[in-house]
Amino acid sequence: MKKIDAHLHLAKVLAGYCRRGELRAVGGGRAQWGNGDVFQLLPTTGEYGDENFTAEQALAIMDRNDVERAVLMNGSMYGLQNIYHEELLEKYPDRFCPSCEVDPFMTQHVEMLKRFFEEKHFHLLKIEVSSGGGLMGCHDPFDLSGDRMMEMYKIVEKNHGVVALDVGDIYMESHQTTALFRIADRCPDLKLVVCHLLAPAREKRREWLAELELLKQANVWFDIAAIPKILSPDVYPYPEAADYLRTAADIVGADKLMWGTDAPYAATQDSYEHLTDYLTKSDKFTQEELENIYYNNAKKVYFPE
């Protein structure tokens, strides 16, 4: 079965920045935040780098797991990779859909975004807004559907692109599902992707279901990256994750879900192979649904003809 990893991170240079300060590689796949916290960011299986994770390393892992293409998400933990993504957009156009990311509080954010979409021909704007690891850990909380943000979405919409938003979990001020609804409503020609299926929390299941109902819109999709990690201690082949995904598919449709791994960090918990095949071990989905979740939906959103 063909696959597209709809949520993968690369880092030519690890240079993260968020609420814990800067992040730098310290060897052995570990990284240190500016506040002194050290953690394992890159798996130590030998498939990943010691201090970075490159396209060539990713392609080798993808090929071993029959993953045809990948969507490259920027992320605050890794540091902006826009320049590297520019390079990969030209070097591997048939394997990657790289994202750009722009901080809306930069004074030249509009000029930068227009350059990425109108000159460099990016197709995807990814904004990590989560309070835990994104913009709302660096800035005071702001309205995701406010004028400053809407101007950015409109630029992407004009260029027939995609906006992917990581809004964190329900306990964060970045978790603004009503704002997501307004974005989808005000930008009907924009493809809007909500990362990590809204990061479901077991104790907030009823609220999560209501959020899915709200966002059941024609121009909204969800990636399911890191769901096994979010639902830890669920263990491979992640039956609880499969149950949650079945419920989501019943609400929004299996044609709105896109498989992804959130590697490399998610692969410190389990192998890329397990993060890839766990849904095929479940009896929750038909073969047609699996083909849509693993490949067809992401191809429609990120790799249009």
C-alpha positions, 0 to 999 in steps of 0.5 A: 500500500502506498503511503505519504507521511503527512507530518515529518520533521527534518533539521539540517541544523537544530536551532529551536526556540520556544518557551524554554529558550533556545535549543541546541544539539548536545550529541547522542541525539540529545538536545538541551533547552536554554533553561538547562533541560536535556532530553532525547530528541533523535532516536539512537537506532543508527538510522537518524543523525547524532545532531541533525536529521537530513532529507537523505536519512529520512528518504532511506527510512521512508524507502524501507517502509514503502513511504513514497512521499513526505510532508515536511513540517516546520516546528519550533522545537527543531528551529525554522528550516525554511532555507533548507526546505527551499533547497529540498523543494528544488532537489526532491520535488517528487518526494517532499512537500516542504513547509514554510513558517513565518512568525506573524509578529516579525515586522516583515512577515507579509513580505516573507510569506509572499516571497515563499509562495509567489517567488519560491512556489511553496504550497504549505504554510505550517504555523506551530502556535501551541502554548507548549512548544510554539508561538504562544510560548514565545508571545502573549496569547493572540487570536488565530482568526485575528486580522494579522493572521487572516492576512496571512491565510488570505495570501496562502488562499490566493496562491491555492495553498495549504495552512497547517496549524498545530494548536496544542491540546485543550488545556492551552490558550492556543487551542482555539477551535472556534477560531479554526472554524472562522478561518475555514469559513472566511477562507473557503478556498483555503485548505486548512489542516489541523495537526495531531487531530486536536491532541485528544485528552482522555478526560476531555473526550466529550469536548474533543468530539464536539470540536470534531463536529464543529470542524467538520467542514469541506475545506478542513482536514486533520493529520493524525501524527503522534496520536500513539504518543499523545495517548501514551501509555497505549502500546503497539499496535495501539488499540486505543489510538485506533479506537480514537481514529475510528471515532474521528473517521465516523464524525469527519469522514475517513477521507479527512484523516491523513496518516503521519509519524511526527518523526523523529521525536515520536520515533524515540518512543517507538520505531518508524516501522511501528508508527507506520503500520499500526493501523494496518494491524487494526480491524477498525478500517476497511482497505479503502479507508486505509488507502485514503488515510495512508495516501489518497487524502494527503496526495489531494491536499499536499501534492495536487496535480 
